[in-house]
Amino acid sequence: MAGVKAEGKVAGNQRQIPVIQTPDMNVTQLQQNSNKVLRNLSNQVDSLQSLMNQTQIIGEIKTASLTLSQFQNIAGTNWILANGQSSVGTKYALLTGNNTVPTITVVGATTFIKVN
């Protein structure tokens, strides 16, 4: 009977990639082909996520129940707290003419703004 085993990293927002295993030697090529398809699909998802991160807009606002460090580990260091702090020297300041980011308060969450 064929089984499915998960391989891959599971830290953060990463996912497990299923791997087909079976004791039947006759399906070895099927296993290899299936595993190759699953790995290729995983790589395509990673590429799409990377492209989505590149299409984010300067001045975009996001809220999350994360610290700044946690959020930047996931979304990148172009995000800062939307707490009225200085934005001098950022693309946000050049685009908007504002030398500070807005102060945005959401109960139970932290608000971030993309500045570069």
Buried (B, 14 or more C-beta within 10 A) or exposed (E): EEEEEEEEEEEEEEEEBBBBEBEEEEBEEEBEEBBEEBBEEBEEEEEEEEEEEEEBEBBBBBBBEBEBEEBBEEBEEBBBBBBEEEBEEBBBBEEBEBEBBBEBEEEEEBBBBBBB
